[in-house]
Amino acid sequence: MTERTDTPRPSRRSVLLGAGAGLVAGIAGTVGANAVISAGGSGTAPATPTADIPPRGAAVTATGRTQAGIARPGTPQMNCLVAVFDLDLADDAVRGALPARLEALGAAILALSSPGAANPDGSGDLTVTVGLGPRVVAAIDPALPGALALPAFAGDDAIPARRNGGDLLLSLSATDGGLLHPVLDELVRALGDVSPRWRQRGFRAVGEGTIARNPLGYHDGIIVPHGRDELDENVWIADGPAAGGTVCVIRRLLLDTSGFGAEAPERRDAIIGRREGDGAPLSGGGLHDEANLLAKTPDGSFLVPARSHVRAAHPSFTGSALMLRRGYAFDDGETTDAAGAPIADSGLLFVCFQRDLDTFVKTQARLDETDDLMSFATPTASASFLILPGFDATRPLGSPLFA
């Protein structure tokens, strides 16, 4: 039996950002940062996912207030396929032609999600998430979230034009990676004429919930919004035509894993701000603990270094909300560097969801300024999308935007 209190419990974001309990903490960044400024102690463990989120491998309902593949399933599937397209629609033709094409796309998603449709053995935990790029969103209504494109960040000038932006996102995830390409082909046929820009296959390390090791070997996704209240506060758009949607940012980051791995273990931990072995913050505690950014050594140095990823990504410096991160590793073999020398074409497909684009923009701008980890990451693709609200057979995909 729990004791009842009439004192309202502050929201997790207000606690993390300094209201409520005098604590400031949060997450953001390319490979996962978690920190809390505290008068003492190492912070509290994050909330656990609610029981209404399906367990690993269970079928995921495609319909609802929000789209699948974002907060559900609670443990991201092992494989993903992200595909970005351009639509063959001029700005003044978007409102007239796009609703029918989105409705057909939504119907195809529902059909492919039914038992046995995508595979005789069943569709498993297949999810499909659909988003629209800034050009298309602005053509529908420039006041909608997601109508502004991402600005350029450090290193973005070298990204090929075809890997910048795009009109349409189809993000597919499943435990059975063999489903992804055939399902994507069916969805493209339902859409009609589209022009491919870029696509990327991804995979995740074994983990529970959103926590898994990233390509650098460190735990990622430790502190993210959990449960309906935190997701409503930080991820889902609350009102207007896009209510139930969210803003997605995707960054394909080539990681210099060899250069990072050549650093001494203590230096690697200092760059991240957590220990590689158990994921504990350098200020003390365990994997699920948030870092204490005020903790110092006897000589007055910060235990979590000034240019560590954990400190650089801390939202107290930007006033940012929490991001829901569902990143994937990728490995496409070999490419070449600026001098033509062969290098590994592998790294992190960073994917995050938030209620507004500024949450990511402010955080990435700070990482470019103060994060030593950024010297090991080269952006090779970048895009943002308005993820459409949830849908069902009576509420076609994207229909609220055109009401």
C-alpha positions in Angstrom: 0.0 0.0 0.0 1.4 3.4 -1.0 1.0 6.5 1.0 -1.3 9.1 -0.6 -0.1 12.7 -0.9 -1.9 15.8 -2.2 1.4 17.3 -3.4 1.4 17.2 -7.2 4.4 15.3 -8.6 6.5 17.5 -11.0 6.8 16.3 -14.5 10.1 14.5 -15.3 11.2 17.2 -17.7 10.7 19.9 -15.1 12.8 17.9 -12.7 15.4 17.2 -15.3 15.6 20.9 -16.4 15.8 22.3 -12.9 12.3 23.0 -11.7 10.7 20.9 -8.9 13.6 19.4 -7.1 16.6 21.6 -7.9 18.0 19.0 -10.4 18.9 19.6 -14.0 19.4 16.6 -16.3 18.6 15.2 -19.6 19.7 13.6 -22.8 20.6 14.3 -26.4 23.4 13.9 -28.8 24.7 11.6 -31.5 25.7 8.5 -29.5 23.9 9.0 -26.2 24.5 11.4 -23.3 23.0 11.4 -19.9 23.7 13.9 -17.1 22.2 15.5 -14.1 23.5 18.6 -12.2 22.9 17.7 -8.6 23.7 19.1 -5.2 24.7 15.6 -4.2 24.3 11.9 -5.2 24.3 10.5 -8.7 20.7 11.0 -9.7 17.8 8.6 -9.9 17.1 5.7 -12.2 14.9 6.5 -15.2 11.3 5.5 -15.2 10.5 2.1 -16.7 8.3 1.7 -19.8 4.6 1.3 -19.2 2.9 -2.1 -19.5 1.0 -1.1 -22.6 4.2 -1.2 -24.7 4.6 -4.6 -26.4 7.5 -6.8 -25.5 10.3 -7.7 -27.9 9.1 -9.7 -30.9 5.4 -9.2 -30.3 3.2 -8.0 -33.1 2.9 -4.2 -33.1 -0.5 -2.6 -33.9 -0.1 -0.2 -36.8 -3.2 1.9 -35.8 -3.7 4.3 -33.0 -3.3 7.9 -32.0 0.4 7.8 -32.9 2.3 5.8 -35.5 4.1 2.6 -34.7 7.9 2.4 -34.8 8.5 5.4 -32.5 7.5 4.6 -28.9 6.3 1.1 -29.7 7.7 -1.5 -29.5 9.5 -0.5 -26.3 12.6 -2.4 -27.4 13.5 -1.3 -31.0 13.6 -4.1 -33.5 17.0 -5.5 -34.5 16.8 -4.3 -38.1 15.7 -1.2 -39.9 15.5 0.2 -43.4 15.3 4.0 -43.8 14.3 5.2 -47.3 14.0 8.9 -48.4 12.2 9.9 -51.5 11.1 13.0 -53.5 7.5 13.3 -54.6 6.7 14.2 -58.2 4.4 17.0 -57.0 4.9 20.8 -57.4 4.2 22.8 -54.3 0.8 24.0 -55.7 -0.3 20.4 -56.4 0.5 18.9 -53.0 -2.9 19.7 -51.3 -4.8 18.3 -54.3 -2.9 15.1 -55.0 -1.2 14.0 -51.8 -4.2 13.0 -49.6 -5.2 10.2 -52.0 -1.6 8.9 -52.2 -1.2 8.9 -48.5 -4.5 7.1 -48.0 -3.3 4.4 -50.4 0.0 4.2 -48.6 -1.8 3.8 -45.2 -4.1 1.1 -46.6 -1.0 -0.8 -47.8 0.6 -0.5 -44.4 -2.5 -1.9 -42.7 -2.7 -4.7 -45.2 1.0 -5.6 -44.9 0.8 -5.6 -41.1 -2.0 -8.2 -41.1 -1.0 -11.8 -40.3 0.6 -13.6 -43.3 0.5 -10.6 -45.6 4.2 -9.7 -45.7 5.4 -13.2 -45.0 3.6 -16.6 -44.9 5.0 -17.0 -41.4 3.5 -13.7 -40.3 4.6 -10.1 -40.2 6.1 -10.4 -36.7 7.0 -7.0 -35.2 7.1 -5.2 -38.5 6.5 -1.4 -38.2 6.3 1.3 -40.8 6.6 5.0 -39.9 5.8 7.7 -42.4 7.0 11.3 -42.4 6.9 14.3 -44.8 9.8 16.6 -45.5 9.8 20.4 -45.0 9.0 21.3 -48.6 5.9 19.2 -48.6 4.9 20.3 -45.1 5.3 24.0 -45.9 3.2 23.5 -49.1 0.4 22.1 -46.9 0.6 24.7 -44.2 3.8 26.7 -43.4 2.6 27.0 -39.8 2.8 23.2 -39.2 5.6 21.7 -37.1 8.3 20.4 -39.4 7.8 23.1 -42.1 11.4 24.4 -41.5 14.4 22.5 -42.8 17.4 21.6 -40.7 20.1 24.2 -40.8 23.6 23.2 -41.7 25.9 22.0 -38.9 29.6 21.5 -38.8 30.7 19.2 -41.6 27.4 19.3 -43.4 28.8 21.1 -46.4 30.4 17.8 -47.5 27.1 15.9 -47.5 26.1 15.0 -51.1 23.0 16.9 -52.2 21.0 13.7 -52.7 21.5 12.9 -49.0 20.3 16.2 -47.7 16.6 16.6 -47.0 13.8 14.9 -49.0 10.0 14.9 -49.3 9.0 11.6 -47.9 10.4 9.2 -45.2 9.5 5.5 -45.0 11.2 3.9 -42.0 10.7 0.2 -41.6 11.8 -1.9 -38.7 11.5 -5.6 -37.9 13.3 -8.4 -36.1 13.2 -10.3 -39.4 15.4 -8.1 -41.6 14.4 -10.1 -44.7 10.9 -8.5 -44.7 12.2 -5.0 -45.1 13.0 -4.7 -48.8 10.0 -6.6 -50.1 7.6 -4.5 -47.9 9.3 -1.3 -49.0 8.7 -2.3 -52.7 5.0 -2.9 -52.0 4.7 0.5 -50.3 6.4 2.3 -53.1 4.0 0.7 -55.6 1.1 1.9 -53.5 2.5 5.5 -53.5 2.9 5.8 -57.2 5.6 7.9 -58.8 8.4 8.8 -56.4 12.1 9.4 -56.9 14.5 7.7 -54.5 17.1 9.9 -52.8 18.9 7.6 -50.4 18.3 4.6 -48.2 20.1 2.9 -45.4 19.9 -0.5 -43.7 20.7 -0.5 -40.0 21.1 -3.0 -37.2 21.2 -2.8 -33.4 23.2 -4.5 -30.7 21.3 -6.8 -28.3 19.8 -4.7 -25.6 16.7 -4.2 -23.5 14.4 -1.2 -23.9 16.2 1.7 -25.7 19.6 0.8 -24.2 22.1 -0.9 -26.5 25.8 -0.4 -27.3 26.6 1.9 -30.2 29.3 1.3 -32.8 31.9 2.9 -30.5 31.1 0.3 -27.8 29.4 2.5 -25.3 25.8 2.3 -24.0 23.3 4.5 -25.8 19.6 5.4 -25.1 20.0 5.3 -21.3 17.8 8.3 -20.5 14.8 8.8 -22.8 11.2 9.6 -22.2 9.1 6.6 -20.9 5.4 6.2 -20.4 2.5 8.3 -21.7 3.1 11.4 -19.6 6.7 11.8 -20.6 6.1 11.0 -24.2 3.2 13.5 -24.3 5.4 16.1 -22.7 8.5 15.6 -24.9 7.7 13.7 -28.1 4.2 14.0 -29.3 2.8 17.2 -30.8 -0.1 18.1 -28.5 -2.6 20.0 -30.7 -3.5 21.2 -34.1 -3.7 19.2 -37.3 -0.4 17.4 -36.5 -1.5 16.3 -33.0 -0.2 12.8 -32.4 2.7 13.3 -34.7 6.3 14.2 -33.9 9.4 15.7 -35.6 12.0 13.3 -36.6 15.7 14.0 -37.3 17.9 11.5 -39.1 21.7 11.9 -39.4 23.9 9.3 -41.0 27.3 9.6 -39.2 30.5 8.0 -40.4 32.3 7.1 -37.2 36.1 6.8 -36.9 35.9 3.7 -34.7 39.6 2.9 -35.4 40.8 6.3 -34.3 38.5 6.3 -31.3 39.6 2.8 -30.4 43.3 3.8 -30.6 42.7 6.2 -27.7 43.7 5.0 -24.2 40.7 3.5 -22.3 40.7 6.4 -19.8 40.7 8.9 -22.7 37.8 7.2 -24.4 35.8 7.3 -21.1 36.6 11.0 -20.7 35.4 11.7 -24.3 32.1 10.1 -23.6 31.7 10.9 -19.8 30.8 7.2 -18.9 32.7 4.0 -18.5 32.8 1.7 -21.4 32.6 -1.5 -19.3 29.4 -0.9 -17.3 28.1 2.3 -18.7 28.3 4.1 -15.3 28.8 7.9 -15.4 32.3 9.1 -14.4 30.7 10.9 -11.4 29.8 7.5 -9.9 26.8 5.2 -9.8 25.6 2.5 -12.3 24.3 2.2 -15.8 20.9 3.7 -15.1 22.2 6.6 -13.1 22.4 10.1 -14.4 25.8 11.9 -14.2 26.4 14.4 -11.5 27.9 17.4 -13.4 28.9 19.2 -10.2 31.0 16.4 -8.8 34.7 17.2 -8.6 38.0 15.6 -7.8 39.9 16.7 -4.7 41.9 19.0 -6.9 38.8 20.7 -8.2 38.5 19.1 -11.6 35.1 18.0 -12.9 34.7 14.2 -12.7 32.7 14.5 -16.0 35.1 16.4 -18.2 34.3 19.8 -19.6 34.3 18.6 -23.2 32.8 15.2 -22.7 29.8 14.2 -24.7 27.7 13.8 -21.6 28.3 17.4 -20.5 28.1 18.9 -23.9 24.7 17.4 -24.6 23.2 18.4 -21.3 19.9 20.2 -22.0 20.4 22.8 -19.2 22.7 24.6 -21.5 20.1 24.9 -24.2 16.8 24.7 -22.4 16.0 21.7 -24.6 13.4 19.0 -24.0 14.2 15.3 -24.0 14.6 13.3 -27.2 13.4 9.8 -27.9 16.4 8.2 -29.6 16.1 5.0 -31.7 19.4 4.9 -33.5 20.9 2.0 -35.5 24.4 1.0 -36.5 25.3 0.6 -40.2 28.2 -1.0 -42.1 28.3 -0.6 -45.9 31.8 -2.0 -46.4 34.3 0.5 -47.6 34.4 4.1 -49.0 37.2 6.7 -49.4 38.2 9.7 -47.4 38.9 13.2 -48.8 42.4 12.1 -50.0 41.0 9.0 -51.7 42.3 6.6 -49.2 40.0 3.6 -48.3 38.1 3.8 -45.0 35.3 1.9 -43.4 31.9 3.1 -44.5 30.3 2.4 -41.1 28.9 4.3 -38.2 25.6 5.4 -36.6 22.2 6.1 -38.2 21.1 8.6 -35.6 17.3 8.9 -35.3 15.5 11.0 -32.8 12.0 12.2 -32.2 10.9 15.4 -30.4 8.0 17.8 -30.4 9.9 20.6 -32.1 12.9 20.9 -34.4 14.6 23.4 -32.0 15.3 20.6 -29.5 17.7 19.0 -31.8 19.0 22.1 -33.5 20.1 23.8 -30.2 21.7 20.6 -29.0 23.6 19.8 -32.1 24.9 23.4 -32.3 26.3 23.0 -28.8 27.9 19.7 -29.7 29.7 21.2 -32.6 31.1 23.8 -30.2 32.1 21.9 -27.1 32.0 18.1 -27.7 35.3 16.3 -28.3 33.4 13.3 -29.6 32.4 15.2 -32.8 36.0 14.9 -34.1 35.3 11.2 -34.6 32.0 11.7 -36.4 31.5 12.8 -40.0 27.9 13.6 -41.2 27.1 11.9 -44.5 23.3 12.4 -44.6 20.9 14.7 -42.9 17.1 15.2 -43.0 14.1 16.1 -40.9 10.5 15.1 -41.2 7.1 15.7 -39.7 6.0 12.2 -38.7 2.3 12.0 -39.4 -0.3 11.4 -36.7 -1.6 7.9 -36.2 -4.2 6.5 -38.5 -6.7 3.6 -39.0 -9.2 2.4 -41.5 -11.6 5.2 -40.8 -9.0 8.0 -40.3 -6.7 7.8 -43.4 -3.0 8.4 -43.1 -2.3 12.2 -43.1 -5.9 13.2 -43.3 -5.9 15.6 -40.3 -3.3 17.8 -42.1 -5.8 18.4 -45.0 -8.9 18.9 -43.0 
